[in-house]
Amino acid sequence: MIDWGWVADHLPAIAGRTLQHVEIAVIALVVGFALSFGLAIAAVRVRRIYPLIAGIAGVLFTIPSLALFSAFVPVIGLNLLTVEIPLVLYTLVIYIRNIVAGFDSVPVDVLESADGMGYTRNGRLLRVEIPLAVPLIVAGVRLASVSTIGLVTISGILGQAFGGLGFFIFERPNFATEILVGAVGSIVLAIGVDVALGRVQRRLTPWSRLQVELEMATGPAAARKVPAS
């Protein structure tokens, strides 16, 4: 079922496609996060626009990926933007919902205390709200990362210049070895990124782990008495 000789002969190509896969995903994730963070801040500060922002992002997410990738080809041609624009659009709904949920999770009394201490609006955002929203924000990054890595695979339909590991899936549909290399490689990459981001999340929020450990040891009531930071 697997031609190990082909795999051995194509290790440099596999490594190159893996790197391309990561690069395409990282660009989409970074640009998507920047756009989503700005939109989420606007939605938190002006609540009446949140349903509109979330609704548009949700509609974009429901568009089939094959159709969206193909639709950009006659509009902007076959280039990196043809891949990146759809990938960025698909990240918005995940990022925006998690970032807004993160800010909503900040206790009101904490915000009132920050105001009482003289924080400006931007100062409170940077010093209080963002640090406390980190767990849900990172959870959104993890989900968007796994989703984007999978969507990069589908972009292999655009041809040899794109698709990362997905190129191996679409190049020769009748060659099982090549298909498995692309599919398994994408799965391993997604799992690896998710595990790595999970560790980053635990390092950024050590108080969350402490609270869970205390709850397991003494019960939920005692754990709730531990301050969040």
FENKA-V427801 format. One record per pair of residues at least 12 apart in sequence whose C-alpha atoms are under 10 Angstrom apart, sorted by the first residue. I is the first residue (numbers start at 0). J is the second residue. Records with the same first field share a line. If there is no record, write none. Layout:
I=J / J
//
This chain:
0=174 / 175 / 176 / 179
1=174 / 175 / 176 / 177 / 178 / 179 / 180
2=174 / 175 / 176 / 177
3=176
5=176 / 177
6=176 / 177 / 180
9=177
12=164 / 167
13=163 / 164 / 167 / 177 / 180 / 181 / 184
14=163 / 164
15=163 / 164
16=160 / 161 / 162 / 163 / 164 / 165 / 166 / 167 / 181 / 184
17=162 / 163 / 164 / 165 / 181 / 184 / 185 / 188
18=163 / 164
19=151 / 160 / 161 / 162 / 163 / 164
20=147 / 148 / 149 / 151 / 152 / 154 / 161 / 162 / 163 / 164 / 165 / 166 / 185 / 188
21=147 / 148 / 151 / 163 / 164 / 185 / 188 / 189 / 192
22=163
23=79 / 82 / 83 / 86 / 147 / 148 / 151 / 161 / 162 / 163
24=82 / 83 / 86 / 87 / 143 / 144 / 145 / 146 / 147 / 148 / 149 / 150 / 151 / 152 / 163
25=83 / 144 / 147 / 148
26=83 / 86 / 87
27=82 / 83 / 84 / 85 / 86 / 87 / 88 / 89 / 90 / 143 / 144 / 147 / 148 / 151
28=83 / 86 / 87 / 89 / 90 / 91 / 94 / 140 / 143 / 144 / 147 / 148
29=87 / 90 / 140
30=83 / 84 / 86 / 87 / 88 / 90 / 91
31=83 / 84 / 86 / 87 / 88 / 89 / 90 / 91 / 92 / 93 / 94 / 95 / 143
32=87 / 90 / 91 / 93 / 94 / 95 / 98 / 136 / 139 / 140 / 143
33=91 / 94
34=87 / 88 / 90 / 91 / 94 / 95
35=52 / 56 / 87 / 88 / 90 / 91 / 92 / 93 / 94 / 95 / 96 / 97 / 98 / 99
36=91 / 94 / 95 / 97 / 98 / 99 / 136
37=95 / 98
38=52 / 53 / 91 / 94 / 95 / 98 / 99
39=52 / 53 / 91 / 94 / 95 / 96 / 97 / 98 / 99 / 100 / 102
40=95 / 98 / 99 / 102 / 124
41=99
42=95 / 99
43=98 / 99 / 100 / 102 / 103
49=95 / 96 / 99
52=91 / 92 / 95 / 96
53=91 / 92 / 93 / 95 / 96
54=92
55=91 / 92
56=88 / 89 / 90 / 91 / 92 / 93 / 94 / 95 / 96
57=88 / 89 / 91 / 92 / 93 / 96
58=89 / 92
59=85 / 88 / 89 / 90 / 91 / 92
60=85 / 86 / 88 / 89 / 90 / 91 / 92 / 93
61=89
62=85 / 89
64=85 / 86 / 89 / 150 / 151 / 153 / 154
65=85 / 150 / 153 / 154 / 156 / 157
67=81 / 82 / 84 / 85 / 86 / 88
68=81 / 82 / 83 / 84 / 85 / 86 / 150 / 153 / 154 / 155 / 156 / 157
69=81 / 82 / 85 / 154 / 156 / 157
70=85
71=84 / 85
72=157
77=157 / 158 / 160 / 161
78=157 / 160 / 161
79=160 / 161
81=154 / 157 / 161
82=150 / 151 / 153 / 154 / 155 / 157 / 161 / 162
83=151 / 154
85=147 / 150 / 151 / 154
86=143 / 146 / 147 / 148 / 150 / 151 / 154
87=143 / 147
89=143 / 146 / 147 / 150
90=139 / 140 / 142 / 143 / 144 / 146 / 147
91=143
92=139 / 143
93=136 / 138 / 139 / 140 / 141 / 142 / 143 / 144 / 146
94=135 / 136 / 137 / 138 / 139 / 140 / 141 / 142 / 143
95=136 / 139
96=135 / 136 / 139
97=132 / 133 / 134 / 135 / 136 / 137 / 138 / 139 / 140 / 142
98=129 / 132 / 133 / 134 / 135 / 136 / 137 / 138 / 139 / 140
99=132 / 135 / 136
100=132 / 135 / 136 / 139
101=128 / 129 / 130 / 131 / 132 / 133 / 134 / 135 / 136 / 137 / 138 / 139
102=124 / 127 / 128 / 129 / 130 / 131 / 132 / 133 / 135 / 136
103=128 / 131 / 132
104=128 / 131 / 132 / 134 / 135
105=127 / 128 / 129 / 130 / 131 / 132
106=128 / 131
109=127 / 128 / 131
110=123 / 124 / 127 / 128
113=126 / 127 / 128
130=203 / 204 / 228
131=204 / 227 / 228
132=204
133=200 / 203 / 204
134=200 / 201 / 203 / 204 / 207
135=200
136=200
137=196 / 197 / 199 / 200 / 201 / 203 / 204
138=193 / 196 / 197 / 200
140=193 / 196 / 197 / 200
141=189 / 192 / 193 / 194 / 195 / 196 / 197 / 200
142=189 / 193 / 196
143=193
144=189 / 190 / 192 / 193 / 196
145=185 / 186 / 188 / 189 / 190 / 191 / 192 / 193
146=189
147=189
148=163 / 164 / 165 / 185 / 186 / 188 / 189 / 190 / 192
149=164 / 165 / 182 / 185 / 186 / 188 / 189
150=162 / 165 / 185
151=163 / 164 / 165 / 166 / 185
152=164 / 165 / 166 / 167 / 168 / 169 / 181 / 182 / 184 / 185 / 186
153=165 / 166 / 168 / 169
154=166 / 169
155=167 / 168 / 169 / 170
156=168 / 169 / 170
157=169
158=170
162=181
163=181 / 184 / 185
164=177 / 178 / 180 / 181 / 182 / 183 / 184 / 185 / 188
165=177 / 178 / 180 / 181 / 182 / 184 / 185
166=178 / 181 / 182
167=179 / 180 / 181 / 182 / 184
168=180 / 181 / 182
169=181
204=227 / 228
205=227 / 228
206=225 / 226 / 227 / 228
207=227 / 228
209=222 / 225 / 227
210=222 / 223 / 224 / 225 / 226 / 227
211=223
213=225
//
